[in-house]
Amino acid sequence: MTRLALRLSKGALGAAALLSASCGAARMKLPAGPGVPAGDGAAVIAQATFACRAISTITLEMSVHGSVGGRRLRGRLTAGLATPSSARLEAVAPFGQPVFVFVASDADASVLLPRDRRVLEHGRPAAVLDAVAGVPLDAAGLRSLVTGCAHAPDAAGTMSLGDMWRVAPDADDEVYFRRDPSTGAGQAAWRLVATQHRGEHGWRAEYGMFENNLPHTVRLVSDPPGRFDLQLDLSQIELNVPLGAEAFRIDAPTGASPITLDELRQSGPLGEK
């Protein structure tokens, strides 16, 4: 077992796939309208993303509850992520081996089901993570999600929607910045509070419970609604700890049988079946 896997598994005692209530909470109300060009786009983006842009690696525990494909679920994941596009996720069980181990580096991903001794050795990261966890994110997208960050927002295209809001294009996304309400409209305290991902598999992420300008809760909802609605509660966060390349590889046990992407999908999100 890698050093990362050992550290991630410490203290993670939650069930990997217990049925529970879905999120159900009201979504964040984002401002509407075209807005007007914002002259402070570069300053807003720099301030709101200063903390997350300084992160090269992050490890954390992630309590997940909500629904995927109409099925209610609750689980606990441990994660290790590194720039530019490496990820490791483990679905923790109350006892024994993880339900699954997902790793991704660049455009390649693998999944190991330790209890079944089955492995998928190569696949597109977003498709593989969608199969095992219900959300179509690659490693870079997952890191941006849990750090509440943006990829490369366009400062020149930033629009102002009143004193408290700015919105900027970011490739296939739109990122929403809001002043911290506790500081008042005249204070410069911008946070990235939501990301709207466009395209065939659209979704919205909403960030909350900030500490040192990093979120500790993430609401992730498909757009249009129905595919998934998940609440992620983040804890045990460690930043910029050394993670070797071996952390993002799977050593399949001798005799492990292959599994297909379709078979992973059939097993249900977080291995609930």
Secondary structure, 3 states (H helix, E strand, C coil): CCHHHHHHHCCCCCCCCECCCCCCCCCCCCCCCCCEECCCHHHHHHHHHHHHHCCCEEEEEEEEEEEECCEEEEEEEEEEEECCCEEEEEECCCCCCCCEEEEEECCEEEEEECCCCEEEEEECHHHHHHHHHCCCCCHHHHHHHHHCCCCCCCCCCCEECCCCEEEEEECCEEEEEEECHHHCCCCCCEEEEEEEECCCCCEEEEEECCECCECCEEEEEECCCCCEEEEEEEEEEEECCCCCHHHHCCCCCCCCEECCHHHHHHCCHHHCC
